[in-house]
């Protein structure tokens, strides 16, 4: 697979929410920031290689082979993110772009040794699960912070938005994975929340709350 083909495979995987849903070529074009005609040409090539199932005007999904490639790319990407944060002191808002380059390294031995060196982590710095070599990963039951009722307490286990501006906002407000969050109040007007983290009471918008995942504890 070329680097471009691998990027398309991963894009289709993420658009299908990891559940191999059929996605439109327009959605792929938007994700890849390219023309729909270019996507059509690519998915035809991938279909000829047995990587995707493509039906004109209906969309594209990954085959079993394509799913295997996608999970391998996701595994490599997330392991490299862990390595960059834990071993090279990158911040969590810096690692995505670098991991996008490193995920294309082909050596299975290198990735297996990296996994072992890191102690076989199950999640990346953003809380996303890391597939095993067999493509398996443990799913965490989680809810968006903006969907839970007042009085709910839970552990912050992930972010929906992993863009640098959002992650920097969380750092600025001292909101991190592993923090226990208690929902104190919810504004009916705009859905904004008052939450307690450690000893601090913080007011956050509905947009911020919708991008934080909680594992409910109470």
Wavefront OBJ file of the C-alpha trace (Angstrom):
o trace
v 0.000 0.000 0.000
v 1.185 3.534 -0.764
v 1.091 6.226 1.933
v -1.870 7.836 0.172
v -3.770 4.541 0.035
v -3.146 3.974 3.741
v -4.447 7.470 4.521
v -7.665 6.714 2.632
v -8.083 3.385 4.406
v -7.734 5.025 7.816
v -10.117 7.829 6.837
v -12.781 5.311 5.783
v -12.251 3.412 9.038
v -12.744 6.520 11.182
v -15.738 7.731 9.175
v -17.278 4.291 9.656
v -16.762 4.801 13.418
v -14.645 1.649 13.585
v -17.764 -0.429 12.915
v -17.240 -0.797 9.166
v -20.260 1.310 8.238
v -20.738 2.331 4.616
v -19.702 5.955 4.096
v -20.236 8.304 1.166
v -17.411 9.299 -1.133
v -18.320 12.939 -0.435
v -17.645 12.350 3.262
v -14.287 10.796 2.392
v -13.493 13.758 0.124
v -14.245 16.191 2.955
v -12.146 14.167 5.387
v -9.225 14.002 2.968
v -9.685 17.603 1.761
v -9.820 16.575 -1.879
v -12.239 16.346 -4.813
v -14.963 13.644 -4.906
v -13.637 12.572 -8.322
v -10.224 11.891 -6.773
v -11.869 9.799 -4.071
v -13.761 7.789 -6.680
v -10.530 7.032 -8.528
v -8.835 5.946 -5.290
v -11.651 3.736 -4.011
v -11.758 1.985 -7.384
v -8.048 1.191 -6.989
v -8.605 -0.001 -3.437
v -11.557 -2.093 -4.587
v -9.356 -3.771 -7.211
v -6.889 -4.615 -4.396
v -9.644 -6.144 -2.281
v -9.387 -3.456 0.393
v -12.834 -1.852 0.078
v -16.331 -2.640 -1.092
v -17.440 0.149 -3.412
v -20.867 0.669 -4.933
v -21.345 3.782 -7.097
v -23.839 6.252 -5.570
v -24.116 4.095 -2.434
v -20.732 4.456 -0.796
v -17.684 2.562 0.368
v -16.820 0.257 3.268
v -13.750 -1.738 4.237
v -13.389 -5.433 3.520
v -11.994 -7.714 6.212
v -8.560 -7.187 4.662
v -9.063 -3.417 4.666
v -10.195 -3.478 8.287
v -7.013 -5.345 9.223
v -4.856 -2.697 7.528
v -6.811 0.129 9.183
v -6.448 -1.366 12.661
v -2.713 -1.830 12.111
v -2.386 1.850 11.168
v -4.460 2.933 14.161
v -2.334 0.745 16.454
v 0.906 2.225 15.151
v -0.400 5.793 15.313
v -1.579 5.521 18.911
v 1.515 3.667 20.118
v 3.718 6.388 18.631
v 1.601 9.024 20.378
v 2.199 7.264 23.712
v 5.935 7.063 22.987
v 6.166 10.745 22.063
v 4.384 11.852 25.243
v 5.920 9.411 27.719
v 9.472 9.144 26.399
v 10.159 12.325 24.424
v 8.179 14.838 26.508
v 5.857 15.963 23.728
v 2.604 17.503 24.955
v -0.615 15.755 23.944
v -1.508 18.570 21.533
v 1.742 18.098 19.581
v 1.769 14.381 18.840
v -0.894 13.820 16.185
v 0.978 15.336 13.243
v 4.188 13.476 14.070
v 2.349 10.176 14.597
v 0.670 10.677 11.200
v 4.140 10.322 9.664
v 5.396 7.524 11.905
v 2.331 5.315 11.399
v 3.490 4.470 7.869
v 6.614 2.639 9.073
v 6.294 -0.941 7.842
v 8.471 -2.889 10.300
v 6.220 -5.140 12.404
v 9.143 -6.023 14.664
v 9.726 -2.340 15.458
v 6.070 -1.815 16.404
v 5.964 -5.006 18.478
v 9.105 -3.904 20.341
v 7.657 -0.420 20.789
v 4.488 -1.926 22.280
v 6.576 -4.070 24.650
v 8.838 -1.132 25.595
v 5.800 0.948 26.540
v 4.326 -1.844 28.663
v 1.490 -2.715 26.260
v -0.601 0.446 26.825
v -4.340 0.130 26.229
v -5.081 3.797 25.498
v -3.265 6.682 23.810
v -2.714 10.139 25.399
v -6.192 11.221 24.251
v -7.940 8.227 25.806
v -8.517 6.343 22.548
v -8.112 2.538 22.747
v -5.030 0.959 21.189
v -5.735 -2.218 19.198
v -3.618 -5.266 19.987
v -1.533 -6.929 17.285
v -4.606 -9.067 16.548
v -6.739 -5.962 16.081
v -8.592 -6.374 19.358
v -9.143 -3.692 21.967
v -11.143 -3.208 25.095
v -14.084 -0.867 24.685
v -14.907 1.507 27.519
v -18.506 2.447 28.210
v -18.414 6.222 28.180
v -20.746 9.187 27.737
v -20.261 12.748 26.590
v -20.150 15.112 29.552
v -22.984 17.223 28.102
v -25.311 14.182 28.066
v -25.151 13.278 31.748
v -27.560 14.671 34.392
v -26.706 16.968 37.297
v -25.081 15.216 40.213
v -23.256 12.737 37.969
v -19.677 11.934 38.867
v -17.258 10.252 36.511
v -13.673 9.917 35.382
v -12.558 11.815 32.297
v -11.425 9.024 29.970
v -11.172 10.664 26.566
v -11.672 13.575 24.211
v -13.761 13.676 21.053
v -11.853 16.655 19.669
v -8.082 16.105 19.702
v -7.203 19.325 17.876
v -4.363 21.374 19.415
v -6.605 24.383 20.295
v -8.993 22.192 22.298
v -6.219 20.295 24.076
v -4.484 23.568 24.940
v -7.797 24.855 26.360
v -7.984 21.788 28.605
v -4.390 22.277 29.756
v -5.082 25.955 30.491
v -8.084 24.997 32.627
v -6.282 22.059 34.248
v -8.683 19.442 32.866
v -6.906 16.141 32.208
v -7.610 12.464 31.572
v -8.030 10.605 34.823
v -9.619 13.579 36.593
v -12.849 12.972 38.476
v -15.523 15.391 37.271
v -18.718 16.160 39.190
v -21.565 17.905 37.337
v -22.850 20.598 39.704
v -25.271 22.592 37.544
v -26.557 22.661 33.995
v -27.860 25.880 32.414
v -31.155 25.274 30.633
v -30.614 28.221 28.288
v -27.359 27.219 26.590
v -26.492 23.797 28.027
v -23.346 25.095 29.695
v -22.186 23.355 32.856
v -20.690 24.109 36.219
v -18.379 21.240 37.119
v -16.045 20.433 39.991
v -12.561 19.054 39.330
v -10.476 18.427 42.437
v -11.195 21.556 44.506
v -11.990 23.854 41.589
v -15.415 24.889 40.305
v -15.312 25.555 36.557
v -17.900 26.872 34.095
v -17.653 25.286 30.638
v -19.707 25.648 27.461
v -21.887 22.947 25.972
v -19.369 22.691 23.107
v -16.547 21.914 25.524
v -18.694 19.416 27.445
v -19.694 17.640 24.220
v -16.019 16.922 23.516
v -15.206 15.290 26.853
v -15.940 11.634 27.615
v -16.797 10.361 31.075
v -16.722 6.887 32.543
v -19.578 7.113 35.021
v -18.755 6.227 38.624
v -21.781 7.676 40.463
l 1 2 3 4 5 6 7 8 9 10 11 12 13 14 15 16 17 18 19 20 21 22 23 24 25 26 27 28 29 30 31 32 33 34 35 36 37 38 39 40 41 42 43 44 45 46 47 48 49 50 51 52 53 54 55 56 57 58 59 60 61 62 63 64 65 66 67 68 69 70 71 72 73 74 75 76 77 78 79 80 81 82 83 84 85 86 87 88 89 90 91 92 93 94 95 96 97 98 99 100 101 102 103 104 105 106 107 108 109 110 111 112 113 114 115 116 117 118 119 120 121 122 123 124 125 126 127 128 129 130 131 132 133 134 135 136 137 138 139 140 141 142 143 144 145 146 147 148 149 150 151 152 153 154 155 156 157 158 159 160 161 162 163 164 165 166 167 168 169 170 171 172 173 174 175 176 177 178 179 180 181 182 183 184 185 186 187 188 189 190 191 192 193 194 195 196 197 198 199 200 201 202 203 204 205 206 207 208 209 210 211 212 213 214 215 216 217 218
